[in-house]
């Protein structure tokens, strides 16, 4: 894997288990993302700060994802939350995950869903400049 594509859940709450349910309902075999980074809102109306910034495994990174049409050979990372509205802990976890993946796979490129799908112009809403400096 030589690329990472960031996504947002475009929901106020969720986690890998919740997204798996959403993806199964859409006909996926399992969750389409390789990783989810939680925002602490594990259910609608329920916040647990211990889950803010937690990195959850999704689909095995050795298996092609189902997160960006035509780009599923990239690692898909979903930040739980609405576009541009991520916690500091989530963003720090994203940085840490980038460094881990770079150490594991070597040189990688970083994108977001909106780079490949104009209909998803809001996804993920990150300024990738800082993230790209990590590689």
KASUL-V104263 format. One record per residue. N is the residue number from 1. SS is DSSP state (a for helix, b for strand, c for the rest). PHI is phi in degrees with one decimal (* if undefined). Layout:
BEGIN
N,SS,PHI
N,SS,PHI
END
This chain:
BEGIN
1,c,*
2,c,-116.2
3,b,-139.3
4,b,-120.0
5,b,-122.7
6,b,-86.2
7,b,-133.0
8,b,-122.9
9,c,-75.7
10,c,56.9
11,c,-134.8
12,c,-76.7
13,c,-141.1
14,c,141.1
15,c,-164.9
16,a,-60.8
17,a,-64.8
18,a,-64.1
19,a,-66.7
20,a,-59.0
21,a,-59.9
22,a,-61.2
23,a,-71.0
24,a,-60.7
25,a,-63.8
26,c,-89.8
27,c,95.5
28,c,-71.9
29,c,-75.4
30,c,-165.9
31,c,-57.3
32,c,-83.9
33,c,-88.9
34,c,-85.8
35,b,-143.0
36,b,-125.8
37,b,-117.5
38,b,-77.1
39,b,-109.2
40,b,96.4
41,b,-89.6
42,b,-80.6
43,b,-148.4
44,c,-58.1
45,c,82.5
46,b,-125.4
47,b,-111.1
48,b,-132.4
49,b,-60.3
50,b,-66.0
51,b,-98.6
52,b,-71.5
53,b,89.7
54,b,-67.4
55,b,-95.9
56,b,-107.2
57,b,-77.2
58,c,-116.6
59,c,-67.1
60,c,-55.5
61,c,-61.4
62,c,-81.6
63,c,-107.1
64,c,-55.3
65,c,-78.7
66,c,-144.3
67,c,-136.8
68,c,-155.2
69,c,-51.6
70,c,80.5
71,c,-131.8
72,c,-74.3
73,c,-81.4
74,c,-90.4
75,b,-77.9
76,b,-96.7
77,b,-121.6
78,b,-108.1
79,b,-88.3
80,c,-70.1
81,c,135.1
82,c,-82.6
83,c,-48.8
84,c,70.3
85,c,-111.0
86,c,-110.8
87,c,-80.5
88,a,-59.6
89,a,-66.3
90,a,-63.2
91,a,-65.7
92,a,-66.1
93,a,-63.4
94,a,-62.1
95,a,-60.4
96,a,-61.4
97,a,-66.9
98,a,-58.6
99,a,-61.8
100,a,-60.5
101,a,-67.1
102,a,-63.3
103,a,-64.4
104,a,-80.4
105,a,-110.6
106,c,86.5
107,c,-60.4
108,c,-137.3
109,b,-109.7
110,b,-119.7
111,b,-135.5
112,b,-130.5
113,a,-51.3
114,a,-63.4
115,a,-67.9
116,c,-117.7
117,c,-139.0
118,a,-63.2
119,a,-71.9
120,a,-109.3
121,c,-58.5
122,c,-90.9
123,c,-102.8
124,c,-105.9
125,c,81.0
126,c,-91.7
127,c,-89.9
128,a,-79.7
129,a,-53.6
130,a,-63.8
131,a,-64.6
132,a,-67.9
133,a,-67.1
134,c,-72.3
135,c,-103.0
END
